[in-house]
Amino acid sequence: MSTKSCDEYQLALEMSRHGALDALEMKEAAAHVATCPVCQRAEALSAEVGRALSTGPRPASRYAVVSKALARDRFWLKYGPWIAVASFVGQGAFLGPLFAPDAPLRLWAIISAVGVLFAVGLALTLRHQQRRAAEAASVGVEAWIGHRRAQIATELKDLRTQLWLWPMMAVGMVGTAFLVRHKGTAGFVTLLFAATVNIAVTVYIIGKRRPQLLRERAELEVER
């Protein structure tokens, strides 16, 4: 028996209309809707809104933007937390023997624990985003695009705060690491590692994420 919610099936069906779902998942979603009155009403509403909004052939560029965004969101919603855990566990396995040869398992365990906590927070955040995406998708592509514009605006605003927060945290961690370095290698290395991650996040925001969001916002604005 599937453990997916109605929201997840409705989002899957919306994704299938834009080529962002494989045949097996499409068949599973269609089978669920065939026996679920709630999803049948949502599908009827989506079709009705789609007909009301449709004034002619949909531009190919809009179709491409929505399909690409749906596929990207679907990937991160499903695999993001697991990728985070695997990343931290892998880094711990590499850094443990390198920086703490006398107690590599201890350092590996600390970094892995941080990864688990990060993944839990990410999973909770993505779950909230998934519900919002399902709500937007249930009323048609136009509503989803409006939702995505608002989401981009919110994230750009958050990034402005993060661009000073992450570097300040990195500086604080480096300072703390040198203050407590006499208390043991594990704590010293962990703090330096965390500071490095903060710097890497800052570089990622400046070099990739913010430009990516600005490009996507511009593409969606052209399609208005």
N, C-alpha and C positions, 0 to 999 in steps of 0.2 A: 504494500500500500504506500502511495506517495505521501511524503510529509510536506509537500509544497502548499502554500496558502493560495487563496483565490487571487490575491494581489499579484503573486508571482506568476500565476497562469495568465492573468490578463496582460501583464507586462510582456510575457513570452509571445502571446498572440500579436500584440502590437509590433514587437520586434520581427515576427515572422512576415509581417506585411512589408517589411523593408529589407528583406533578405539577410537578416542578422540572426537567424536561428537555423539549426540543422534539422534534417527531415525527421529524425527520431524524436527530438524535443517538440517539434511542431505537431507530430502525431499524438504525443502524450498530452499536450495542451488541448488539442481538439477533442480528444476522448474525455477529458475532464469537463470541458464546457458542455458537452453533449448530455451530461448527467447532473449539471450544477445550475439550478435556477438563478442563483446570484450572478454567476459569470455570464449566463445567457442574457440577462437584463443589461449587464455592463457592455456586452458585445453589441446588443441592439442599440444602446445609447451611443456607442462609439460610431456605429455605422450611420446612425441618423445625423450626428454632428458632422461626420465626414462628408455626407451628401450635402449638408447645408453650407459647409465651407468650400466645397469644390466648385470652382467657377471655370474649370477647364483643365487641360493637361498640367500636371505638376512639373515645374521646371526641374531638369535633370540635376542641377547643382544643389537644389534644396533636398532632393531625394538622397543625394550622395552625402550631404552634411549630416542629415538625420540618421541614415543607416550607419555611418561611421561612428557617430557619437553613441548610438544605442549599442553597437558591438563593443566599443571600448568600455562603456559603463558596465555592461554585462560581465565582461572579463574581470574587472576589478572588484565588482560586487561579489563574485563567486570565489576568486582566487587571491584577492589582496591580503587578507589576514594570514593565509598559509605561506604566501611569498615572504611576508614580514618575519614570520617565525623561522622559516628556512634560512633567511639571510642572517639573522642574528646567531642562530645555532652554527651556521657555517663559519661566520666570522670568529665566534668563540673557539671553535675547533682549530682555527688557524692561529689566532692570537694567543691562546693558552700556552702551547709549547714555546712560542716565540718570545713572549714577555714574562712568562712565569714558569720556567722549566722545572722548578722544584714543586710546584703545585698547579699543573696545567688544568686539572679537572675543576679546581675551585674557580679559576677565572672563567673557564668555559661555562660553568653553572651560573655564574653571576650574569654574564652576557646573555645566556639563553633565557634566564628569568626575566631580564629586561625586555627581551624580544617577545616573550609570552604576554607580558603586561601591555606592550605596545600593540600587539596583535588583537588583544581583547578590546582595547579602546578603539582600534580601527574597525573591528567588526561591528561594534555598537554604532559607530558613526555611519558606516556603510548601510547598516540595517535601516537607519532613519532615512538616508538618501534613497534607498530602494523603495520604501513606502511612498515617498514623495514622487518618485519617478513613475511608480505604478498608477498613482492618482492622476498624474498629468497624462500618461499614455492612454488611460481609459477614456479620455474625452477627445482623442484625436491628435494628429501630428502637430496641428497649429498650436494647440494648448501646450504640447510638449516643448515646442520651440520657445514659447513664451516662458515656460518654466526654466528652460535651459539658460535663457538670457538673464533671468533673475538670479539663477544659481551662479553664473559667471560673475555678475556684479558683486555678489556677496563674497565670493572667493577672492576676487581682486582686492576688495576692501580688507579682508583678513590678511592677505599677503603683505599689505603695507605695514601692518603691525608686526608680522613675522620677520620682516626684513631688518628690524632693529632688535627684536626679541632674541632670535637665534644667535646672532653674534655676541650679544651681551651675556647670554647663558654660556657660550663657549669661553669667553674671557673669564667669567666667574669660575668655571670648572677648571681651567688651566691654573688659575691662581690658587684654588683650593688644593689641587693635586700637588703643587709644590710646597704648600704649607703642611701637608700630611704625608709627604713622601717618606719621612723617617719611620712611619708607622707600618710600612709594608709595601711590597711591590704591587700586590693585587689591587689595592685601592687606588694607588697612583696611576697604574695603567688603565684601570676602568674609567677614571675621571678623564684621562687624556683621550681615551677612545670615545667617550661620550662627547667631548669637546670637538673631536674630529668629525663625528656624525653631524653635530650642529652646524659646523662650517660647511660640510658637504650639502646639507639641506639648503643653506643660504645660497650656495653656488647654483644648486639645482633650480631654486626659485627664480634667481636672476637670469640664469642662462637658458632655461627651458620652460618652466611652468608658466611664468608670467607672459613671455612672448607667445606661448601656445594659446593661452586664454585670450589674449588680445587679438590674435589671428582669428580664433573661432568666433569671438564677438563681432569682428568685422564681417565675417562670412554671413553670420546670421542677420546682421543689420542690412546687408545688401539684399537679402532674401525677403525683407519686409514688404 
